[in-house]
Structures are given as C-alpha cells and as structure tokens.
C-alpha cells in the first residue's frame, strides 16, 4: 500500500485502516488496466461485478436489510474506498461511485418495496445504477431542469431529455429527476426510478470523453412510469438530489486524492531510476522542489477531504467543508499529475502509460458534481451568510 500515515489522523477509527488495507490488497490482486478494456461498457460491467462479488459495493448502500454493510452510509469509508480504487484503477473507482450515487436516493428516501427490489442487486453488483439529473441547459443550475413528469391516473408520463449521464447505456435502472409542477423552481421537482427497458426511454446518444467511461444522453418520449416508482414525496425531488450529492460529493475529492497519490508514486519511481547528468533525476534540486510541492498539495487536500467526511459522519453541517475539499483536492490533483507527467518527460505523453491515463482521468473531476467555480461560489456564499445581517 502507498503512504498511509494519514490513517493515523484523528478523523479515523481503527476499522477504517482495516478496511483500507483490505481493499488495497484486493485491488492490487484484482484490478489493473488491460488491453481488453478497449470495450469500456464491458470493462465497466466486469468491474461492477467484481466489486459486488467481493463485497465492496455493500459499503455504497445503506441498510443492512437491503444488502448494505451498515445502516447509514459511512462517508469516511466511501472516501477511503474511492481513494484506494482511484489509485489502482480509475474505471473501478467510477464503477463503485456510480453504484452509490445511482442508488443513493433509494437508500435515503425509497419505500421498503423499492429498497428490496433494487438495493440488494446493486450491492451484489447484479444491477447497474445511474443518476439522471443533468440536462443540456441545466448542469450547474440543476434546479432549472425541464424534463417533465405529468401525472396520469396511477402513472407519471415523462417527456424530455437528460445528458452527461454516467452509466448511460449500460444501467439497469435510472433515478430520474423531473419537473412535476407542485411549485416553481426547485420545489416542483420529483424523483423516479425508471427501469432501462421502460417503453419511451431511449439512449439517444453515446458520449465519448477523454477518459472513457459509459456516458449517454437519454430521451424520454411519453415514457410511462407507475406512481409507485416515485421516490419520496411529490415536489421533494430536488432536495433529495442535493441530499444524495451531499453524501458523495466529498468522495469526489477522495478520488482526486487517489489519482494524485498514484501520480506521486509514479513520479518517485521515475526520478529515482532515470539516469541524468551523472546521477539520477531525483538528485536535482528542481526535481526535489517539485516533489515537495506535490506532497504538500496532497496532504493539504487530504486534511480538507477527511475533515469534511468526518464532519458529515458526526451529523454536522458540511456544505462549506465539502465544497472546500472538492475544490482544493481536484484542482490540486490536476497540478500534481501535471508535475508528474513533466518529470516523466517524453514518456509521460505516451498513450496509456499511467501518468498519461491519470492526466486524462483527473480532468472531469474538476467539472462533475459541481465545477470548481461552483464550489467557489458555495464557499463564498457560506462565508457571507455568517456576516450579512439577517433579513426580517
């Protein structure tokens, strides 16, 4: 296992170190980028299945009656899982995260019948989940979504589209957020479970991105869904979406940490073996300066990340802390990976070497689940709320 000194920080309990060590051992033996991964859909399915069979996906689901490892999802465990998996294999991290995010609304607000139908299969890796919130004109401003769900007797009829949907095209079900009109804006949105084979749901477009993973645009055309598939109360969907994202947003910072730690490991391996000017690259002061900057950036991000995870597990408000963690960790990981690639020199830009893969994998983390600019707005808003006089 890579540097694990941080597991002795007071944010963690002994069980967290035990979990991280066991997952690291499993990942080292079971994961790794291979030539067969050119079929990204198959590669993702294989990772979901492997994670489920090994029992790791149980930690992404809440409720022991529904296959979860614990009653309430433990944020620190989720973060350690994502950091560890990201360090070994970016697609495995993606697969784990999406099982949690895609089923999170069911964990938080589903009926017992919904939980029984979906969560055990998610935990076993037998059903792939997806979270369908974003639309072409409502990414960062999620409350502006236009996909509509009209009540028709015992059903809802969905019309509209969703895009940038991770697991789009391979998911067995989608948690879809649509406007039901109980009130303007965010108060008129509801959440629904839509099985992938539902008539009127079409995979309109597959989207190919720089770090390949299953991604698609969904089209809903007179898509009829039973009212029993609504999650939670009508008009409460936006709050549910934000609660789901609150559980997993800090874990995006943890995934960035995993990528950054792998980049530092790769840099150290390179500079201590690359012969240059009668010694090795690590002998040069400029190299040492770069390594010091990388290590400090990683530890700074780790402190913010696990502070936020600890606070959430203590039931404390975490909006500002999660935003700080995601902003600093993702932006910092981009710098760390760029520096690692620079130390690798020409070999660093060869397709599919580890630092080149990391360079592609990190970029999306600065955008999804709230772009860096959105995180800055959240942090500033929280600061100003504390100093501005309240309005009567």
Residue pairs with C-beta under 8 A, 6 or more apart in sequence:
1 20
1 21
1 24
1 25
2 87
2 261
2 262
2 265
3 261
4 17
4 20
4 21
6 299
6 302
6 306
7 16
7 17
7 20
8 17
9 303
9 306
11 76
11 306
11 307
11 309
11 310
12 76
12 306
16 76
16 77
16 80
19 59
19 77
19 80
19 81
20 80
20 84
23 56
23 80
23 81
23 84
23 85
24 84
24 88
26 54
26 56
27 84
27 85
27 87
27 88
27 89
27 92
28 88
30 50
30 54
31 47
31 50
31 85
31 88
31 89
31 92
32 88
32 89
33 89
33 91
33 352
33 357
36 42
36 43
37 43
37 91
40 91
40 212
40 213
40 214
41 169
41 170
41 214
43 91
44 91
44 94
44 95
44 128
44 167
44 170
44 213
44 214
45 128
45 170
47 89
47 91
47 92
47 95
48 57
48 95
48 99
48 125
48 128
49 125
49 126
50 92
50 125
51 57
51 92
51 95
51 96
51 99
51 125
52 99
52 123
52 124
52 125
52 126
53 124
53 125
55 69
56 81
56 96
57 96
57 99
57 122
57 123
57 124
57 125
58 67
58 68
58 69
58 123
59 68
59 69
59 70
59 73
59 74
59 77
59 78
59 81
60 73
60 78
60 81
60 96
60 97
60 99
60 100
60 103
60 122
60 123
61 67
61 68
61 69
61 73
61 99
61 100
61 103
61 107
61 119
61 122
61 123
62 68
62 70
62 71
62 72
62 73
62 107
62 108
63 71
63 107
63 115
63 119
64 70
64 71
65 115
66 107
66 115
66 116
66 119
66 120
66 123
67 119
67 120
67 122
67 123
67 124
68 107
68 119
68 123
69 77
70 77
73 100
73 104
73 107
73 247
74 313
75 247
75 250
75 251
75 308
75 309
75 310
75 312
75 313
76 306
76 309
76 310
76 313
78 100
78 247
78 248
78 251
78 254
78 309
79 250
79 251
79 253
79 254
79 305
79 306
79 309
80 254
81 96
81 251
82 93
82 96
82 97
82 251
82 252
82 254
82 255
82 258
83 254
83 255
83 257
83 258
83 261
84 258
85 92
85 93
85 96
85 255
85 258
86 93
86 254
86 255
86 256
86 257
86 258
86 259
86 262
86 361
87 258
87 259
87 261
87 262
87 265
88 258
88 262
90 211
90 259
90 357
90 358
90 361
91 213
93 255
93 258
94 166
94 213
97 248
97 251
97 252
97 255
98 128
98 129
98 130
98 131
98 166
98 167
99 122
99 125
99 128
99 129
100 247
100 248
100 251
101 129
101 131
101 166
101 244
101 245
101 248
102 122
102 128
102 129
102 130
102 131
102 167
102 171
102 173
102 174
102 175
103 118
103 119
103 122
103 129
103 175
104 131
104 175
104 244
104 247
104 248
105 131
105 175
105 191
105 231
105 232
105 240
105 241
105 243
105 244
106 114
106 115
106 118
106 119
106 175
106 193
106 231
107 115
107 119
108 240
108 243
108 244
108 247
109 191
109 231
109 232
109 236
109 240
109 243
110 118
110 119
110 193
110 231
110 232
111 228
113 228
114 193
114 229
114 231
118 127
118 129
118 173
118 193
121 127
121 172
122 129
127 172
127 173
128 167
128 170
128 171
128 172
129 167
129 171
129 172
129 173
129 174
129 175
130 165
130 166
130 167
130 168
130 171
130 173
130 174
130 175
131 165
131 166
131 174
131 175
131 244
132 162
132 165
132 168
132 174
132 175
132 176
132 177
132 194
132 218
133 142
133 145
133 162
133 177
133 241
134 142
134 162
134 163
134 164
134 165
135 145
135 146
135 147
135 160
135 161
135 162
135 163
136 161
136 163
137 144
137 146
138 144
138 145
138 146
139 164
140 370
140 371
140 373
140 374
142 177
142 238
142 241
143 185
143 186
143 189
143 238
145 177
145 178
145 179
145 189
146 160
146 179
147 158
147 159
147 160
147 161
147 162
147 176
147 177
147 178
147 179
147 220
148 158
148 159
148 160
148 178
148 179
148 180
148 181
149 156
149 157
149 158
149 178
149 179
149 180
149 190
149 192
149 225
150 156
150 157
150 159
150 180
151 180
151 227
152 224
154 226
154 227
155 224
155 225
155 226
155 227
156 178
156 180
156 190
156 192
156 224
156 225
156 226
156 227
156 229
156 230
157 222
157 223
157 224
157 225
158 176
158 178
158 192
158 194
158 200
158 201
158 220
158 223
158 224
158 225
159 220
159 221
159 222
159 223
160 178
160 220
161 204
161 217
161 218
161 219
161 220
162 174
162 176
162 217
162 218
162 220
163 205
163 207
163 216
163 217
163 218
164 207
164 215
164 217
164 368
165 174
165 215
165 216
165 217
165 218
166 213
166 214
166 215
167 214
168 203
168 206
168 207
168 214
168 215
168 216
168 217
168 218
169 203
169 206
169 214
169 215
169 216
170 214
171 196
171 214
172 195
172 196
173 193
173 194
173 195
173 196
174 193
174 194
174 196
174 201
174 218
175 191
175 192
175 193
175 194
175 231
176 191
176 192
176 193
176 194
176 220
177 189
177 190
177 191
177 192
177 237
177 238
177 241
178 189
178 190
178 192
178 220
178 237
179 188
179 189
180 188
180 189
180 190
180 234
180 235
180 237
181 188
182 188
182 190
182 234
182 235
183 235
186 238
186 239
187 235
187 238
188 235
189 235
189 237
189 238
189 241
190 230
190 231
190 232
190 233
190 234
190 235
190 236
190 237
191 230
191 231
191 232
191 236
191 237
191 240
191 241
192 225
192 229
192 230
192 231
193 225
193 229
193 231
194 201
194 220
194 223
194 225
194 229
198 223
198 224
198 225
199 223
199 224
200 220
200 221
200 222
200 223
200 224
201 218
201 219
201 220
201 223
202 218
202 219
202 220
202 221
203 216
203 217
203 218
203 219
204 216
204 217
204 218
204 219
205 216
205 217
206 214
206 215
206 216
207 215
207 216
207 217
208 215
209 215
209 364
210 360
210 363
210 364
211 357
211 360
211 361
211 363
211 364
231 237
231 240
232 240
245 369
245 370
246 312
246 318
246 319
246 322
247 312
248 369
249 322
249 323
249 326
249 369
249 370
250 305
250 308
250 309
250 312
250 318
250 322
250 325
250 326
251 309
252 326
252 329
252 330
252 365
252 368
252 369
253 301
253 304
253 305
253 308
253 322
253 325
253 326
253 328
253 329
253 330
254 305
254 309
254 329
255 365
256 301
256 326
256 329
256 330
256 332
256 333
256 362
256 365
257 298
257 301
257 302
257 305
257 329
257 333
259 333
259 337
259 358
259 361
259 362
259 365
260 294
260 297
260 298
260 301
260 329
260 332
260 333
260 336
260 337
260 362
261 298
262 354
262 358
263 294
263 333
263 336
263 337
263 339
263 340
263 341
263 355
263 358
264 291
264 294
264 295
264 298
264 336
264 340
266 340
266 344
266 354
266 355
266 358
267 290
267 291
267 294
267 339
267 340
267 343
267 344
267 355
268 282
268 291
270 281
270 340
270 343
270 344
270 347
271 280
271 281
271 282
271 287
271 291
271 343
272 280
272 281
272 282
273 280
274 280
274 281
274 345
276 283
276 284
277 283
277 284
281 287
281 343
282 288
282 291
287 343
290 339
290 342
290 343
293 335
293 339
294 335
294 336
294 339
294 340
297 332
297 335
297 336
298 332
298 336
300 328
300 332
301 325
301 328
301 329
301 332
301 333
302 329
304 321
304 324
304 325
304 328
304 329
305 325
305 329
307 321
307 325
308 318
308 321
308 322
308 324
308 325
311 317
311 318
311 321
312 318
312 322
319 378
319 382
320 378
320 379
320 382
320 383
323 370
323 375
323 376
323 378
323 379
323 382
324 375
324 379
326 369
326 370
326 375
327 372
327 375
327 376
327 379
330 362
330 365
330 366
330 372
331 366
331 372
333 362
333 365
334 362
334 363
334 366
337 355
337 358
337 359
337 362
338 359
340 348
340 355
340 358
341 348
341 349
341 355
341 356
341 358
341 359
342 348
344 353
344 355
347 353
348 355
348 356
348 359
349 356
350 356
366 372
370 378
